[in-house]
Amino acid sequence: MKILIIGGSGETGRWFAKFYKEHGFDVVIWGINKKKDVAEDLCVVFADDLDGEIKSSDIVMISVPINITGKMISNIAPKMSPGSLLMDITSIKTGPMEAMIKYAPHNVEILGSHPMFGPSIPDIRGQIVIFTPVNGRSSKWFPVIKSLYEDNGAHIEILDAKEHDRMMAVVQGLTHFACIAIGMVFRELEFDVARSRRFMSPMYDIMLDLVGRILAQNPYLYAMIQMNPEVAKVHKAYIDQCNMMAETVKRKDIEGFVSLMKKAAAHFGDTESALRRSDKLIGTKIAEHEELMRSIGSECAIKHIYSGVIHIGIVKKVTPRTVILERGGKRIEFLIENVRLLNEKELYSWKSVNLKNMTRDVSVYIPAASDPEIIKSVIADREGIVSAQIIDVYDKQNTQSVTYRLTIFGDRDANIVQGSVERLLKGIGCTIR
């Protein structure tokens, strides 16, 4: 099947171009900026003849800013072929759905969708996707798309357009509004955010990261999300409640504040579950830091999340925000949020592939009735050994002569490692040849 992604050179469009390509679709992208290099990087086709690609596509996906989605639909929909599917992936549904119903021919199916994740997510597994199918206009294609997403681990929710927009006015509109407002308060107060991290609690740490995450995104996208027609009443309620709390504090009305908080908790519902989930999140951050602290003085490997580069060295110092590695007399400082500590298995795998490892052969007479394979497995577990192989066996009188080939990590002294293995072999009754 062939899918044309309008806006495919944008970040979200690129994510879906890769997704559909990985699942066997012929992918074509088009963007008003004509970034053909994006198509080359993705190994997909750029639509030089847009009208021709529209007519020949099984699916046309609209992935453009919300404020121009309706206009794009009005231009694209009438050109589509009978039996094809027109779908959008915008975070507001009422306007786009009305435009698709209005402009798409009756023999073209339509489907609204809203992926509840951004393009930084590595895959769709565990992510929520909301669909707004239309009775009589989604019967052929909706099961196909729904199955594709579910088979790859997505969780599907179905809402009509108006309910979707009412829900998103809080889920996205209120959340983003509050976080951006906190960022604006920092600016208004000329508050030193970086310095404040020296005194942060786990909850403040998480809150700062959420605020910073949103402030780091495309501000035009977040502006468009705030244009949801259902958001205005949410903004009013939020500002009214903030003013009420501020007045309660101004009056030094402790009981009044307690009453407001208790009423909010009662409406919220299961606060105990929320407490446990947030404890788990906080615990994860603490556990990562504790693992680094336990590694001080030991060799470890950390992977830079963005560059993918793995750094190996001795952990010299860990602060709430940084870790310092030393290798070859040189110290490098990393921000903890930018790196991930590799476990022993991952470090072993990396060394096996990337180090210039050495081989040594050790020949021994093993005791009668001993199993060469079991001895080999014992050798392979020794520190500094990548692997052990048996390369030669022959019988001599009442003993067996076995030659073991040792592969030794390239960052270890081969003589020391070999000596350790030979001492082990002698200790279990073997004689070195």
Beta strands, then each sheet from edge to edge (+ up, - down):
strand 1: 2-6
strand 2: 26-30
strand 3: 45-46
strand 4: 59-62
strand 5: 85-88
strand 6: 109-115
strand 7: 128-133
strand 8: 155-158
strand 9: 299-304
strand 10: 310-318
strand 11: 322-327
strand 12: 330-335
strand 13: 339-341
strand 14: 358-366
strand 15: 385-396
strand 16: 399-408
strand 17: 431-432
sheet 1: 3+ 2+ 1+ 4+ 5+ 6+ 7- 8-
sheet 2: 12+ 11- 10+ 9- 13+
sheet 3: 15+ 16- 14+ 17-
end
